[in-house]
Amino acid sequence: MSAAGESGREMRARAADLEQAAERATDPQERQRLKDKARELKEQSEHSGGTGKRDIDPM
């Protein structure tokens, strides 16, 4: 597997960890910060993992 695929998978796993931490957080500001970071990581993983597949010509 390519390095981009691995980093995307790792980012998604880290985003899931951050979402779980946000659910456990008691401080509303900390909860929002964790949710925002998780969303950013998900977006980055989608961009890094998804673009390569669309760039390949199937013909």
N, C-alpha and C positions, 0 to 999 in steps of 0.2 A: 504494500500500500504506500501511497505517496506521503510525503511529510505534511502536505496541506491537509490530507484526510485525517491524519493522526491529530494534528493540532485542532482541527474542527471538532473532532470527537472529544478531545480533552477539554475544549472550551465548553461544549455542551454539558459534560459531566460536572465541570466546575460551576456552571450556571445552575444546575440542579442542586448542587450542594449549597449554593448561596440562597436559593429559594427556600430550602429546608431551614437554613439558619434564620432567614427572615421570618418564617412562621413561628420559630421559637423565641425570637427577640421580643423583649418586653418594652423596650424603648421605641416609641413610634418613629423617631428620626432615624434610628439605626435600622429599623425594619424597612423604611423607605429607601435608605441608602443601599441596603443589600438587594432589594428588589430591582432598583435601578441598575446596579452592577450586573445582576443576573440577566436583565433584558439586553444590556449592551453586549455581553458575551454571546448571547444567543444570536443577536444580529450579526456580530462578527463571524460567528461560526457558519451562519447561513451564507454570508458573502464569500468566505474563503473556501467553503466546501462545495457550494453550488455552481460557481461560475465555470469551473474547469469542465464540468460535465456538459454544459451547454455549448462550450466552444468547440467541441469535437464534431466534425462533419460525419454523419452516419453513412454517407455514400462512399 
